[in-house]
Amino acid sequence: MKRLYFLIPCFLLFWSVEMGAQERTVTGTVTSAEDGLGIIGANILVKGTSSGTITDFDGKYELKVSGNDAVLVFSYTGMETQEVPVGTQTVINVTMGSDVLMIEEVVVVGYGVQKKSVVTGAIASLDAEDIGKTPVLRIEQALQGKAAGVQVTNSSGQPGDAITVRIRGAGTTGNADPLYVVDGLPVGGIDYLNPGDIESIEVLKDAASAAIYGARAANGVVLITTKSGQEGKMQLSYDGYYGIQNAWRQLSMLNAREYALIQNEAAAASKLSIPFADPNSLGEGTYWQDELFTENAPIMNHQVAVTGGNKVSTYAGAFSYFSQEGIVGGDKSQFDRYTARINSVHEVSKHFTFGQNLSFTHIDRRSVDSNNEFGGPLMSALNIDPITPVFETDPDKLAAYDPNAVKDKDGNVYAISKYATQEVVNPLARLEVTNGKYKLDKVVGNAYGELELLPRLKLRSSFGIDLAYGTNNSFRPVFFLNAAQISSESRVDKSVDRWFNWIWENTLSYNIGLGSHNFAFLAGTTAQENNYENLAGGKSGLVFSDFGNAFLNTAVNEESATAGGGAAQSSLLSYFGRVTYDFQSKYLFTGIIRVDGSSRFGANNRFGVFPSFSAGWVVSQEPFLLNNEVLDFFKIRASWGQNGNQEIGDYRWASTIATGAGYSFGDGTVFTSGSVPSTVPNPDLEWETSEQTDIGVDLRFWRGKLAVTADYYIKKTIGLLVDAPIPGIVGNNAPTVNGGNVENKGVELAIDYRNNAGALDYNIGVNFSYNKNEVTAINNAEGVLVGAGFSTYGSVSRAAIGFPIAYFWGLQTDGLFQTEADVENYVNGDGGLIQPNAAPGDIKFVDLNGDGVIDDDDRTIIGNPTPDWTYGANFSANYKDFDFGLFLLGTVGNELFNGTRRHDLTTANMPARFLDRWTGEGTSNDIPRSTATDPNGNFSKISDFYIEDGSFLRVKDVQLGYSLPQSALSVLNIQRARIYIAAQNLLTFTNYNGFDPEIGARSALDIGIDRGIYPQARSYRMGVNIVF
């Protein structure tokens, strides 16, 4: 028993000593390898347990540890996780470096930058590497298929034509373009930029991200940052390519024999005389598209750039030249751009930094008429008969020609069709008389200074300008194209446009960390003024009838002289503030408010207030997910906010005065100039407001190999700015009113996977976007906004409550009448024929309202030009010195209006698919019979006969490159050199029968209507990238 009493205290003593050896306090400091400073909020966890702590404001920590076998796991977002065995240590200091697989990205936000891991808004980002993978002609094309929720559509394939960008659907019937901000400077457009100058692009998609820009951000914001200098010795680089372009598709049309057969059939059906006695003798005839399209049209780009600097100053400069000749019209459809840029930053002192960004662009552009149902070479090529030759060589026919018939440069006379009428003419003759050139000189730049008033308190002031001077010259010679297309006197017209916009911005920012709490405050003001002037004049009767001598002072017909011009000015005054907060980079919050005052609104509603809130939770920072071997990063975010839209004309709140009106105070033979109110004012006009709610998640798996981003949004536009229809008797321009509401709902998903297999590194990225657009209110009795018209047939599209913006509006069809009995059995309640002028082979229109009459009251939605889904996919791989890239894009669920045939002209040529027309019972239920008079209105009535599936999949870019080995380059003092070959628009898969399924918008209510679109080119390029 005594022995037991002795063993018990000995055991307790041994146990207490052992426990003292196992449990002890470990302290230390966690610092960043980049700057040596302590990391606030780093996680330290005892591996295999729930015991852990975080670092304080100085990066210090204290943690109780049991046993020498314990392992501490140090983690922080964007840093490489480290595991350190404790052993007998009581002090463990750790230096954390960036994770090469999960490198902490920094994204540009309004008036600053943020770590991507703590961003609470929906932002899509592209860096210089992403942009460089697919060399593009314009900056907007870099976003095409690369950013979920961003739809980029080429207006046409003509060099220099505009590009339509829509972020999360169209929210307005007015200008729906996003706001472009280049190096902090809002600009009116970005066609002046050279893609090779771009360092990064950020798209602010949700209202919370864009709210800092308030009045101009209702359609989203695109932030563009140009390349800046880097500390180090001067580095010189050259990037260039040369390529050839051809039409990727030609449409199959009727040849001469087929054309004559169908014309004979149409005449017989209409009981007219037969025009062609022997169609077979006509053969193939002229295939006009072969004659019209330019083969191997050149395209090229050359850029020389220099960068360098020291600890005090850094600089980056570049010069580029881009040239693209059109595949229709050759050098009459050409775009040339010259750019020069210089950016620099100077650290004047420890507390003051000065910088500037300056660019100059010169653009020369010539273009041909396209997407015009009433003219243009493309529409003529599709509608002129194939019987007419390109040139007329028959002396007898030439003798009967008008002396002003058009000739080519060698004196050959272009043939004039005896069958084509109105605007349908010899397309090559049309090109011959097309003469015009637009020139633009543009200077965009800003200068800024940043002063550190106190530690972490900075004052920044910047002043920017956007100055442009454009001239447009056009020359019309004397010509005779046909009896309806005549110019009896030469004419010159010239216009001059001048834009001068300036902006002055001042911001005060303060960042502070209080333990695990991090705050960033921003307050600022903006003053902006936009000025525009225009002067135009024209005169006929040129002494020298050629484009090179087409000047106003060489024209002598004084009575034909015209002159005009105008000016406009608008201004914007803004106040804004932002606060961001995070706790341990885990719980996140951002609040923004902006107040804008615009001269485009009257005193009643001049100022608009635009707030936003967003929050995020980095779930992967929670202890229950730390050190998860599969899930690296998991963030949930949500936002709500409002943005404004002021994209209307100036002075809409006031009654403007127009001069030049003629008044008679006598017998009506003498008129006196006067002035008259030109617009009905609306002093109560309010801001158009976009309100958006967004919920999203960001995920990364397997050490950053797989990244997933998903968003769901609801975007409501309140108070559409529209021009209200008024009776013509009023005699004034319509007033602008707040005329309705629109809602967009959608889902976005982006997936990116990167990995390697030995020497092979590869990356696969896909993104999908779904958007549903619906008009929820229109403030007129009909609940309708009338959209675009087509030919002489009236409106084709409209906006109405419960339907999408710009839906196609027409009659539904129910096949073709196959027999006379079908026609006679299609009767109304009184037994009368619903289509009394129909015959077998004609289209059967649906009497939608059941009143027994086919009219506009039966028209309904017959198609939607806006896709349900847009998607993009890219694959890139590197194997040793070789690299490969493949980029696809497409749409699903959109329809197009195919208006490429002049159905109002019965002698117009037809697509070859009309060979499958109705010729008897059961032969066709889609393509109606041939008739010269069309009594049933098969073609003159707008119906779903014109509507086609516009979905497509396009192999947008394929590229193969080879980087020369360093051993070969070192001898030449070259750092890097790469050569590549590439193909653009290599393949397109679509059911659409027109030239191109990518059809842009002429306006918000004129989308997806093909009037003879200038197709995009298929190009093959060879290029080189060299760094010295």
Secondary structure by P-SEA (a helix, b strand, c coil): caaaaaaaaaaaaaaaaaaaacbbbbbbbbbbccccccccbbbbbcccccccbbbcccccbbbbbccccbbbbbbcccbbbbbbbbccccbbbbbbcccccccbbbbbcccccccccccccbbbbbcccccccccccccccccccccccbbbbbcccccccbbbbbcccccccccccccccccccccccccccccccccbbbbbcccccccccccccccbbbbbbcccccccccccccccccccccccbbbbbbcaaaaaaaaaaaaaaacccccccccccccccccccccccccccccbbbbbbbbccccccccccccbbbbbbbcccccccbbbbbbbbbbbcccccccbbbcbbbbbbbbbbbbcccccccccaaaaaaccccccccccccaaaaaaccccccccccbbbbbbbccccccccaaaaaaaaccbbbbbbbbbbccbbbbcccccbbbbbbbbbbbbbbbbbbbbcbbbccccccccccbbbbbbbbbbbbbbbbbbbbbbbcccbbbbbbbbbbbbbbbbbbbbbccccccccccccccccccccccccccccbbbbbbcccccbbbbbbccccbbbbbbbbbbbbccccccccbbbbbbbbbbbcccccccccccccccbbbbbbbcbbbbbccccccccccccccbbbbbcccccbbbbbcccccccccccccbbbbbbbbbbbbbcccccbbbbbbcbbbbbcccbbbbbbbccccccccccccbbbbbbbbbbbbbbbbbcccccbbbbbbbbbbbbbbcccccccccccccccccccccbbbcccccccccbbbbbccccccaaaaaaccccccccccccccccbbbbbccccccccccccccccccccccccbbbbbbbbcccbbbbbbbbbccbbbbbcccccccccccccccccccccccccccccbbbbbcccccccccccccccccccccccccbbbbbbbccaaaaaaacccbbbbbcccccccccccccccccccccccccccccccccccccccccccccccc
